[in-house]
Amino acid sequence: MTPVFLTIDTEIAWRHHAAGLAPDVVEALSIEPGGVGLGWQLAILKRHGLKATFFVDPMPALVYGIEPFRRIVGAVRDAGQEVQLHLHPNWIGASLADRGAHGPFELIDCTAADQQRLLADAAALLVEAGAPPPVAFRSGSYSANDDTLAALAAIGILYDSSHNGAHHPWPSAIGLPRAHIAPVSRQGVVEVPVTVIEDRPGIFRNVQICALSAAETRAALDHAIAADHAAMTIVGHSFELANRAGLSPNRVHVRRFEALCRLLAARRGKAPTAHFADHPRLRLDRDDRPLPANRWRRGRRQVEQLWSNMVAERAA
């Protein structure tokens, strides 16, 4: 079977912080925007009996305190889903006073020693918020390199999911080929790459709710099943089903999420969803290949994206 990691990066959106909004508004627009945020997504996952990984970034607790993250972690765990570690380093030195960035935006801009320290501190914050010690990590903006993997191994984290060929070689800078999508042992951890498809020959696009049409995601999953891939990793965010303002649903993205959940429920016999904490047996070092480019699928998605940007994003 091909295990599927359905992953939701769950974070306080820097853009809302930088806009100078009140703390409760920043939390609401980042975590529960437009009625289709964390709570709504957890309910849909439960309805379909799916497992998902919520990569939670606790670093904004340095600014907003730990309580918002206790609420986030509690909601995820109460719904039977897992919490794992996410990290955006730009929260270092941030404050409610000036709303500017004082830390680097990319983890790979930090030294190896600083990366290990940051990861250990973030893991401790996540545990303080009520999560079990994390066993998996994804870097903000997929920004990771081989130093990151070594640092994760040093603090006892077993899995990383930061390699993303659509964002390689920067800021996703792990030393793997852009088209590499199979789990691999590297620097003491198991790297579980974000799945990509070939958008155009040699150009890749990650399998993400707001990046691919439902038809493309279905084709990518069916390709993974037919080719007996070792794993498939799908990305979402706590805020991406709403419009960018966070005030109302983006109906295109909502329909994609609902279609994805129906698809994963229908394919569970051959592609069951998995939690990292379950330590699923992963076949390593396989030569799995991304779904090849198809101009008709791409064209239909581009029309859908145009509608999303011009209509769904502006709907009140």
C-alpha positions in Angstrom: 0.0 0.0 0.0 1.0 3.7 -0.4 0.6 5.5 2.9 -0.6 9.1 2.6 0.5 11.9 4.9 -2.1 14.6 4.8 -0.3 17.5 6.5 -1.7 20.9 7.6 0.8 23.6 8.5 -0.9 25.4 11.3 0.5 28.8 12.2 0.0 32.4 13.1 0.2 34.2 9.7 3.0 36.8 9.8 1.1 39.1 7.4 -1.7 39.6 10.0 0.9 40.2 12.8 2.7 42.7 10.6 -0.5 44.5 9.8 -0.7 45.5 13.5 -4.0 43.8 14.2 -5.1 43.0 17.8 -3.9 39.6 19.1 -7.3 38.0 19.1 -7.9 39.1 15.5 -4.5 37.8 14.4 -5.3 34.4 16.0 -8.8 34.2 14.5 -7.6 35.2 11.0 -4.8 32.7 11.1 -6.4 29.7 12.8 -10.2 30.0 12.2 -10.5 32.2 9.2 -13.8 32.5 7.3 -15.4 29.6 9.1 -13.1 27.1 7.3 -10.1 27.0 9.5 -8.8 24.5 12.0 -12.1 23.5 13.6 -13.9 23.1 10.3 -11.1 21.0 8.8 -11.0 18.8 11.8 -14.7 18.1 11.5 -14.4 17.2 7.8 -11.5 14.9 8.5 -13.5 13.2 11.3 -16.5 12.8 9.0 -14.4 10.9 6.5 -12.4 8.9 9.1 -9.0 10.3 7.9 -5.8 10.8 9.7 -3.9 14.1 9.3 -0.7 15.7 10.7 -0.9 19.2 12.0 2.5 20.8 11.9 2.1 23.5 14.5 4.5 26.5 14.7 4.8 27.4 18.4 7.3 30.2 17.9 4.7 33.0 18.0 4.1 32.1 21.6 7.2 34.2 22.2 5.0 37.2 21.3 1.4 36.0 21.9 1.9 33.7 24.9 1.4 30.0 25.2 -2.4 30.0 25.6 -3.4 30.3 21.9 -1.2 27.2 21.2 -2.7 25.3 24.1 -6.1 25.9 22.3 -4.7 24.7 19.0 -2.9 21.6 20.3 -6.0 20.7 22.4 -8.4 21.0 19.5 -6.2 18.8 17.3 -5.6 16.1 19.9 -9.2 16.1 21.0 -10.1 15.4 17.4 -7.8 12.3 17.4 -5.2 13.9 15.1 -1.5 14.4 15.7 0.5 17.5 16.4 4.1 17.7 15.0 6.6 20.5 14.9 6.7 23.5 12.5 9.0 26.5 12.7 9.3 30.0 11.2 12.4 31.7 12.7 11.3 35.2 11.9 9.4 35.2 15.2 12.7 35.5 17.0 12.8 39.0 18.5 9.3 39.9 17.3 7.0 41.9 19.5 3.6 43.6 19.6 5.3 46.9 19.9 6.8 47.4 16.4 5.5 44.4 14.4 8.8 44.2 12.4 11.0 41.1 11.7 14.2 40.9 13.7 15.1 37.3 13.0 15.9 35.6 9.7 12.9 34.5 7.6 14.6 31.2 6.5 15.9 28.5 8.8 18.7 27.8 6.4 20.1 31.3 7.0 21.0 30.1 10.5 24.1 28.3 11.4 24.0 24.6 12.2 24.4 25.3 15.9 21.7 27.9 15.9 19.3 25.6 14.0 19.7 22.9 16.6 19.1 25.4 19.4 16.0 26.8 17.7 14.6 23.4 17.0 15.1 22.3 20.6 13.5 25.5 21.9 10.5 25.2 19.5 10.0 21.5 20.5 10.0 22.5 24.2 7.3 25.2 23.5 5.2 22.7 21.6 5.3 20.3 24.6 4.5 23.2 26.9 1.4 23.8 24.8 0.3 20.2 25.5 1.7 18.2 22.6 3.7 14.9 23.0 7.4 15.3 22.2 7.4 15.7 18.4 8.7 12.9 16.2 8.3 14.8 12.9 9.1 18.3 11.5 8.5 20.6 8.6 10.3 23.8 8.2 8.4 27.0 7.4 8.7 27.8 3.7 10.2 24.3 3.4 13.5 26.0 4.3 15.8 23.2 5.4 19.2 21.8 4.5 21.3 18.9 5.6 22.4 20.8 8.7 18.7 20.9 9.6 18.4 17.1 9.3 21.4 16.5 11.5 20.0 19.0 14.1 16.7 17.1 14.1 18.5 13.8 14.6 20.5 15.3 17.5 17.3 16.3 19.4 15.5 13.0 18.7 13.2 13.9 15.9 12.8 11.0 13.5 11.1 12.4 10.4 11.4 15.5 8.3 9.0 16.6 5.6 10.7 19.7 4.2 12.1 18.6 0.9 10.0 20.1 -1.8 11.2 20.0 -5.4 8.9 22.9 -6.4 10.9 25.1 -4.0 14.3 23.6 -4.6 17.2 24.6 -4.4 16.0 27.6 -2.4 14.7 27.8 0.2 14.2 24.0 0.2 17.9 23.2 0.2 18.3 19.6 1.3 20.8 17.8 -1.0 18.3 15.7 -2.9 17.2 16.0 -6.5 14.2 18.2 -7.3 12.2 15.2 -8.5 12.9 13.1 -5.4 9.6 12.2 -3.8 10.3 8.8 -2.0 11.2 8.6 1.7 14.9 8.3 2.2 17.2 7.9 5.2 19.5 11.0 5.4 21.6 12.6 8.1 20.0 10.4 10.8 16.4 11.0 10.0 13.9 9.7 7.5 13.1 12.4 4.9 9.5 12.2 3.7 9.4 14.7 0.8 6.4 16.7 -0.2 5.0 15.1 -3.2 5.3 17.1 -6.5 3.9 16.6 -10.0 5.5 17.8 -13.2 3.7 20.9 -14.2 5.7 21.4 -17.4 8.8 19.3 -18.4 11.4 19.9 -15.7 9.1 22.2 -13.7 7.4 20.9 -10.6 4.4 21.9 -8.5 3.7 20.6 -5.0 0.6 18.7 -4.1 -1.1 21.4 -2.1 -4.8 22.3 -1.7 -4.3 25.8 -3.1 -1.8 24.7 -5.8 -3.5 21.9 -7.7 -7.0 21.2 -8.9 -9.0 18.3 -7.5 -8.5 16.5 -10.8 -4.7 17.0 -10.6 -4.6 15.7 -7.0 -6.7 12.7 -8.0 -4.4 12.0 -10.9 -1.3 12.3 -8.6 -2.8 9.9 -6.0 -3.9 7.3 -8.7 -0.4 7.6 -10.2 1.1 6.9 -6.8 -1.1 3.9 -6.3 -0.6 2.4 -9.7 3.2 2.8 -9.5 3.2 1.5 -5.9 4.9 4.5 -4.5 6.4 4.3 -1.0 4.4 7.3 0.2 2.5 10.4 -0.8 2.6 13.7 1.1 0.0 16.4 0.7 0.2 19.9 2.1 -2.5 22.3 3.4 -2.5 25.3 5.8 -4.8 26.3 8.6 -5.7 29.5 6.7 -5.7 28.6 3.0 -9.3 27.6 2.6 -10.3 31.2 3.3 -9.6 34.2 1.2 -6.3 36.1 1.8 -8.1 38.6 4.1 -9.3 35.6 6.2 -12.9 36.9 6.2 -14.8 34.4 4.1 -14.3 31.0 2.5 -12.5 30.7 -0.8 -15.0 28.3 -2.4 -12.6 26.9 -4.9 -10.2 25.8 -2.2 -13.1 24.5 0.0 -14.3 22.4 -2.8 -10.8 21.0 -3.4 -10.5 20.1 0.3 -13.8 18.4 0.4 -13.0 16.5 -2.9 -9.7 15.5 -1.4 -11.3 14.0 1.7 -13.8 12.1 -0.3 -11.0 10.8 -2.6 -8.8 9.7 0.3 -11.8 8.0 2.0 -12.6 6.1 -1.3 -8.9 5.1 -1.8 -8.2 4.1 1.8 -7.8 0.4 0.9 -4.8 1.1 -1.3 -3.6 4.5 0.1 -4.5 4.8 3.8 -3.8 8.1 5.6 -1.1 7.8 8.3 0.3 9.6 11.3 4.0 9.9 11.8 3.6 8.9 15.4 2.3 5.6 14.2 5.8 4.9 12.7 4.4 3.4 9.6 6.7 1.0 7.8 8.2 3.1 5.0 10.0 1.6 2.0 13.1 3.7 1.7 15.4 4.7 -1.2 12.9 3.9 -4.0 13.0 5.6 -7.4 9.5 6.9 -7.4 8.7 9.3 -10.1 6.3 12.3 -10.1 3.2 12.3 -12.2 4.3 13.5 -15.7 3.1 16.8 -17.1 -0.2 17.0 -18.9 -1.1 20.3 -20.6 -4.9 19.6 -20.5 -4.9 19.1 -16.7 -2.7 22.2 -16.3 -4.9 24.3 -18.6 -8.0 23.4 -16.7 -6.3 24.3 -13.4 -5.1 27.6 -14.7 -8.7 28.5 -15.6 -9.8 27.5 -12.1 -6.9 29.5 -10.5 -8.0 32.5 -12.5 -11.5 32.2 -11.1 -10.1 31.7 -7.6 -8.0 34.8 -7.8 -10.6 37.1 -9.5 -13.8 35.9 -7.9 -13.4 33.5 -5.0 -10.8 35.7 -3.3 -13.1 38.8 -3.5 -16.3 37.1 -2.4 -17.7 38.6 0.8 
